[in-house]
Amino acid sequence: MSEKIARFKELLDKRKEEGTLRNLKHRTEGIDFYSNDYLGLAGNHEFRTIVLDKINANPQLLSGSTGSRLISGNSHIISETEEYIADKQQFPAALLFPSGYNANLALFSTLPDRHDTVIIDEQIHRSVHDACRMSHARKLKFRHNDPEDLERILKKQTGHCYVAIESLYSMEGDFAPIPEIAGMVKKYNADLIVDEAHAFGVFGYGLIDQYQLQNQVLAVVVTYGKALGAHGASILCCDLVKSYLVNFASSFIYTTSAQDFQWESIKTGYEFLEDHQELKKKLQANISFFRNQGLETPSDEGSPVQAIIIPDNRKLQIIQNQLAEEGFLTYAVYSPTVKEGTERLRICLHNFNTEEEIERLAELIRKLI
Ligand SMILES: Cc1ncc(COP(=O)(O)O)c(C=O)c1O
């Protein structure tokens, strides 16, 4: 083993010692307070039956796409789905991707160049960091959800700036002050990009739609692996940005397109959510019920992610394990994923959690912390 590879072992051993070694586990039986399936669509029988019926009527949906969308992998179904999505989301165009990670990679590796600056909220998703590295743009961070700190940075810049935020942050479970940030971005002639991975579905078409700020953003990313219970993502933008991405985004060009089945399930998901508004109402009722249990949290009202700060990796791990033994599946977020001293138990609420489950979970957490 070379010295370099032996170093990998050292780093893994260090994680093991600290109790933060990641392992691939299969989904275990238990009460789900950890998945992103906020509206329960991933296991919804009615939704599954509709998708299955579509496949039975047109088994070609399961055929491999055979290539990049720029060669043999494009289809009428993808184009029609993109038109459908753009119309629903009130954007001129939508560009589909197999995942949100890929969509962010395309945006932030392609639009900014080495002369530009990308100013990110310090809690932005990892995919944006990875993409910025590929673009060679300068990357600066502003304090989480702090438009004044953003202004302090914007003021000093001479070149073009892109500003990247999420509408709902999944580590803190809090909302971005989108109108204030959009105003600031406009004042300094910068371009705003908003990731709506955790807001899409939970809040209809997302918070940009709720605020009707479509014309104040350069692009929005909505993802379909969370509240929509499927997989994939769209970049919502103008025709010019779409065409630029189709021409220059490596993560769009140099990859085989997914099967039509994936795109058809996304369209079916939109239709299903539109016809079942009660799903998000029940989710909001469960979020309120959880917040009435009296646990301290930095998370916002209405957020499906509620964090409980347990500032100690070891203690956090013990509590998560004890909850699991009682049948409650939660997610421990250790440092360095979050800042030391802000380690947390992440509770994801769903429309399908019962009040009894929520009450019992809160009771256990109160006892253990
Ligand atoms: C904010 C945010 N953006 C993007 C992604 C990536 O989306 P996907 O899981 O579809 O690749 C995630 C998922 O973890 C996310 O939380």
The ligand as a Tripos MOL2 file, in Angstrom:
@<TRIPOS>MOLECULE
LIG
   16    16     1     0     0
SMALL
NO_CHARGES

@<TRIPOS>ATOM
      1 C1        -30.2660   22.0880   -0.7930 C.3       1 LIG1
      2 C2        -30.0180   20.9060   -1.6510 C.ar      1 LIG1
      3 N1        -29.6780   21.1050   -2.9370 N.ar      1 LIG1
      4 C3        -29.4380   20.0750   -3.7640 C.ar      1 LIG1
      5 C4        -29.5230   18.7800   -3.3230 C.ar      1 LIG1
      6 C5        -29.2220   17.6620   -4.2500 C.3       1 LIG1
      7 O1        -30.4070   17.1540   -4.7400 O.3       1 LIG1
      8 P1        -30.5030   15.6180   -5.2120 P.3       1 LIG1
      9 O2        -30.6240   14.8100   -3.9740 O.co2     1 LIG1
     10 O3        -31.6790   15.5790   -6.0910 O.co2     1 LIG1
     11 O4        -29.2180   15.3270   -5.9410 O.co2     1 LIG1
     12 C6        -29.9060   18.5210   -2.0100 C.ar      1 LIG1
     13 C7        -30.0510   17.1290   -1.5180 C.2       1 LIG1
     14 O5        -29.4940   16.7080   -0.5710 O.2       1 LIG1
     15 C8        -30.1450   19.6140   -1.1450 C.ar      1 LIG1
     16 O6        -30.4680   19.4210    0.1390 O.3       1 LIG1
@<TRIPOS>BOND
     1     1     2 1
     2     2     3 ar
     3     2    15 ar
     4     3     4 ar
     5     4     5 ar
     6     5     6 1
     7     5    12 ar
     8     6     7 1
     9     7     8 1
    10     8     9 2
    11     8    10 1
    12     8    11 1
    13    12    13 1
    14    12    15 ar
    15    13    14 2
    16    15    16 1
@<TRIPOS>SUBSTRUCTURE
     1 LIG1         1 GROUP 0 **** ****
